[in-house]
Amino acid sequence: MRSVVQSGTGTRAAVSGLKVAGKTGSSQIDTKELTNAWFIGFLDEPEYPYALCVVVEEAGGGASAAAPIAGSLFRFLAGER
């Protein structure tokens, strides 16, 4: 999961100086045209024991819609404002 954030679809969740691990995805709901975007991940840091799941309804792919939100949340949780 760390490689997804380091060099895969989850790079937009990366936070400089922190070990972020995660997975992006999308899921189709019924007959809706757009998919729900998601990112699930955690900080692999003893001082920041946080995990989260971001879901953005009808937003397309997780890499473009959910991963950036996760990155912002991880920055906030680690004290970067």
N, CA, C and O of each residue as an XYZ file, in Angstrom:
324
protein
N       0.813     -1.191      0.000
C       0.000      0.000      0.000
C       0.866      1.268      0.000
O       0.439      2.317     -0.484
N       2.079      1.163      0.544
C       2.954      2.343      0.505
C       3.355      2.665     -0.920
O       3.469      3.836     -1.281
N       3.572      1.636     -1.743
C       3.986      1.896     -3.131
C       2.871      2.561     -3.928
O       3.155      3.302     -4.869
N       1.619      2.318     -3.580
C       0.507      2.987     -4.262
C       0.604      4.492     -4.071
O       0.349      5.262     -4.997
N       0.976      4.909     -2.855
C       1.085      6.337     -2.556
C       2.414      6.900     -3.062
O       2.470      8.055     -3.484
N       3.469      6.111     -3.025
C       4.775      6.590     -3.478
C       4.854      6.755     -4.988
O       5.433      7.723     -5.480
N       4.266      5.796     -5.736
C       4.462      5.857     -7.188
C       3.284      5.311     -7.992
O       3.415      5.065     -9.191
N       2.155      5.122     -7.355
C       0.996      4.564     -8.065
C      -0.152      5.551     -8.156
O       0.056      6.756     -8.298
N      -1.354      5.031     -8.075
C      -2.544      5.863     -8.253
C      -2.825      6.779     -7.069
O      -3.627      7.705     -7.191
N      -2.185      6.543     -5.927
C      -2.454      7.344     -4.737
C      -1.448      8.431     -4.444
O      -1.395      8.920     -3.316
N      -0.649      8.826     -5.418
C       0.403      9.821     -5.161
C      -0.136     11.148     -4.642
O       0.574     11.877     -3.950
N      -1.368     11.463     -4.966
C      -1.934     12.743     -4.503
C      -2.311     12.709     -3.025
O      -2.747     13.725     -2.484
N      -2.152     11.557     -2.355
C      -2.361     11.455     -0.906
C      -1.040     11.556     -0.145
O      -1.040     11.581      1.085
N       0.069     11.615     -0.850
C       1.384     11.658     -0.213
C       1.560     12.947      0.579
O       1.058     14.007      0.206
N       2.291     12.820      1.688
C       2.630     13.961      2.539
C       4.131     13.906      2.783
O       4.649     12.909      3.285
N       4.810     14.956      2.434
C       6.263     15.003      2.584
C       6.658     14.728      4.033
O       6.119     15.335      4.958
N       7.605     13.806      4.220
C       8.113     13.488      5.536
C       7.314     12.444      6.304
O       7.706     12.058      7.405
N       6.192     11.977      5.737
C       5.374     10.964      6.406
C       5.258      9.719      5.545
O       5.256      9.796      4.316
N       5.161      8.569      6.204
C       4.940      7.309      5.498
C       3.432      7.094      5.382
O       2.773      6.699      6.344
N       2.902      7.359      4.198
C       1.475      7.196      3.942
C       1.277      5.932      3.109
O       2.006      5.695      2.146
N       0.297      5.132      3.483
C      -0.043      3.921      2.742
C      -1.519      3.990      2.393
O      -2.320      4.489      3.183
N      -1.888      3.493      1.215
C      -3.302      3.558      0.860
C      -3.628      2.878     -0.448
O      -2.762      2.319     -1.122
N      -4.884      2.940     -0.783
C      -5.406      2.337     -2.012
C      -6.525      3.203     -2.539
O      -7.378      3.656     -1.776
N      -6.528      3.438     -3.842
C      -7.605      4.196     -4.483
C      -8.579      3.233     -5.145
O      -8.276      2.055     -5.338
N      -9.726      3.741     -5.480
C     -10.691      2.916     -6.193
C     -11.911      3.708     -6.612
O     -12.046      4.898     -6.326
N     -12.787      3.007     -7.295
C     -14.063      3.594     -7.689
C     -15.104      2.484     -7.673
O     -14.784      1.307     -7.840
N     -16.342      2.878     -7.472
C     -17.410      1.881     -7.451
C     -18.647      2.437     -8.122
O     -19.054      3.573     -7.882
N     -19.223      1.623     -8.957
C     -20.430      2.019     -9.671
C     -21.639      1.705     -8.787
O     -21.704      0.652     -8.154
N     -22.581      2.623     -8.757
C     -23.789      2.454     -7.965
C     -24.988      2.405     -8.908
O     -25.269      3.366     -9.624
N     -25.679      1.286     -8.899
C     -26.867      1.087     -9.737
C     -26.592      1.496    -11.178
O     -25.634      1.023    -11.790
N     -27.410      2.353    -11.707
C     -27.284      2.764    -13.101
C     -26.728      4.179    -13.248
O     -26.815      4.763    -14.329
N     -26.161      4.737    -12.184
C     -25.612      6.095    -12.261
C     -24.445      6.131    -13.228
O     -23.676      5.176    -13.334
N     -24.327      7.236    -13.925
C     -23.283      7.372    -14.936
C     -21.893      7.502    -14.312
O     -20.943      6.874    -14.778
N     -21.771      8.314    -13.262
C     -20.477      8.528    -12.623
C     -20.269      7.543    -11.478
O     -21.225      7.132    -10.820
N     -19.029      7.175    -11.249
C     -18.707      6.262    -10.149
C     -18.410      7.043     -8.872
O     -18.110      8.236     -8.914
N     -18.499      6.357     -7.747
C     -18.077      6.931     -6.483
C     -16.572      6.725     -6.363
O     -16.060      5.638     -6.635
N     -15.878      7.763     -5.958
C     -14.432      7.716     -5.801
C     -14.094      7.421     -4.346
O     -14.767      7.914     -3.441
N     -13.050      6.617     -4.113
C     -12.660      6.363     -2.739
C     -11.153      6.220     -2.581
O     -10.425      5.898     -3.520
N     -10.723      6.473     -1.366
C      -9.336      6.248     -0.950
C      -9.397      5.733      0.471
O     -10.075      6.316      1.317
N      -8.697      4.648      0.741
C      -8.580      4.130      2.098
C      -7.097      4.045      2.408
O      -6.310      3.574      1.587
N      -6.715      4.502      3.595
C      -5.296      4.489      3.906
C      -4.993      4.784      5.361
O      -5.887      4.980      6.184
N      -3.699      4.810      5.648
C      -3.260      5.065      7.015
C      -1.871      5.691      7.005
O      -1.142      5.623      6.015
N      -1.524      6.307      8.146
C      -0.176      6.802      8.345
C       0.614      5.705      9.040
O       0.217      5.233     10.105
N       1.718      5.301      8.450
C       2.580      4.270      9.016
C       3.615      4.953      9.909
O       4.824      4.856      9.698
N       3.081      5.650     10.920
C       3.901      6.451     11.820
C       3.431      6.218     13.250
O       2.252      6.427     13.535
N       4.312      5.790     14.167
C       3.894      5.525     15.552
C       3.278      6.741     16.248
O       2.360      6.592     17.055
N       3.773      7.933     15.944
C       3.263      9.129     16.616
C       1.957      9.650     16.015
O       1.311     10.522     16.596
N       1.568      9.124     14.864
C       0.311      9.515     14.214
C      -0.462      8.255     13.813
O      -0.474      7.892     12.637
N      -1.101      7.590     14.766
C      -1.777      6.311     14.475
C      -3.165      6.503     13.858
O      -4.176      6.162     14.472
N      -3.203      7.043     12.657
C      -4.477      7.373     12.024
C      -4.721      6.552     10.760
O      -3.805      6.268      9.989
N      -5.976      6.185     10.578
C      -6.435      5.538      9.348
C      -7.699      6.268      8.920
O      -8.427      6.810      9.752
N      -7.954      6.279      7.619
C      -9.162      6.956      7.150
C      -9.671      6.352      5.856
O      -8.965      5.630      5.153
N     -10.908      6.670      5.572
C     -11.542      6.295      4.315
C     -12.264      7.530      3.790
O     -13.079      8.126      4.495
N     -11.967      7.904      2.570
C     -12.619      9.044      1.929
C     -13.461      8.518      0.780
O     -12.962      7.795     -0.083
N     -14.727      8.877      0.766
C     -15.630      8.523     -0.330
C     -16.246      9.804     -0.862
O     -16.785     10.607     -0.101
N     -16.164      9.990     -2.171
C     -16.756     11.159     -2.810
C     -17.765     10.633     -3.831
O     -17.394     10.028     -4.836
N     -19.028     10.871     -3.558
C     -20.075     10.319     -4.413
C     -20.080     10.958     -5.794
O     -19.936     12.171     -5.942
N     -20.248     10.113     -6.792
C     -20.358     10.523     -8.195
C     -19.246     11.489     -8.622
O     -19.497     12.507     -9.267
N     -18.021     11.142     -8.245
C     -16.886     12.015     -8.535
C     -15.890     11.408     -9.506
O     -14.920     12.070     -9.875
N     -16.100     10.170     -9.932
C     -15.160      9.546    -10.857
C     -14.180      8.649    -10.145
O     -14.589      7.805     -9.347
N     -12.889      8.807    -10.410
C     -11.866      7.925     -9.859
C     -11.304      8.397     -8.536
O     -11.270      9.594     -8.248
N     -10.867      7.446     -7.739
C     -10.291      7.764     -6.443
C      -8.988      8.535     -6.521
O      -8.699      9.349     -5.644
N      -8.196      8.293     -7.558
C      -6.916      8.989     -7.701
C      -7.097     10.491     -7.848
O      -6.330     11.270     -7.282
N      -8.098     10.895     -8.598
C      -8.276     12.322     -8.853
C      -9.180     13.017     -7.849
O      -9.019     14.214     -7.614
N     -10.124     12.306     -7.252
C     -11.093     12.961     -6.378
C     -10.860     12.704     -4.892
O     -10.923     13.642     -4.097
N     -10.593     11.468     -4.498
C     -10.510     11.132     -3.079
C      -9.096     11.229     -2.508
O      -8.931     11.642     -1.360
N      -8.079     10.862     -3.274
C      -6.702     10.881     -2.766
C      -6.248     12.281     -2.328
O      -5.605     12.394     -1.284
N      -6.548     13.346     -3.070
C      -6.127     14.673     -2.610
C      -6.781     15.071     -1.278
O      -6.153     15.733     -0.451
N      -8.019     14.673     -1.078
C      -8.701     14.962      0.188
C      -8.018     14.206      1.317
O      -7.803     14.757      2.397
N      -7.674     12.942      1.069
C      -6.969     12.147      2.073
C      -5.636     12.800      2.434
O      -5.285     12.876      3.612
N      -4.898     13.267      1.443
C      -3.629     13.948      1.705
C      -3.816     15.162      2.595
O      -3.029     15.387      3.515
N      -4.848     15.943      2.331
C      -5.138     17.119      3.158
C      -5.478     16.716      4.593
O      -5.030     17.353      5.546
N      -6.266     15.666      4.738
C      -6.618     15.185      6.075
C      -5.402     14.651      6.817
O      -5.251     14.913      8.010
N      -4.534     13.911      6.141
C      -3.322     13.416      6.776
C      -2.431     14.583      7.224
O      -1.875     14.547      8.321
N      -2.294     15.606      6.393
C      -1.503     16.779      6.774
C      -2.084     17.423      8.037
O      -1.344     17.782      8.953
N      -3.399     17.566      8.077
C      -4.059     18.155      9.241
C      -3.817     17.302     10.487
O      -3.467     17.833     11.542
N      -4.003     15.979     10.372
C      -3.833     15.088     11.514
C      -2.408     15.083     12.052
O      -2.189     14.857     13.242
N      -1.444     15.333     11.176
C      -0.044     15.369     11.587
C       0.375     16.755     12.078
O       1.540     16.970     12.411
N      -0.563     17.684     12.123
C      -0.270     19.000     12.672
C       0.164     20.039     11.658
O       0.494     21.161     12.044
N       0.176     19.710     10.375
C       0.521     20.688      9.338
C      -0.742     21.435      8.940
O      -1.718     20.818      8.512
N      -0.734     22.728      9.072
C      -1.946     23.483      8.772
C      -1.718     24.473      7.684
O      -2.639     25.197      7.305
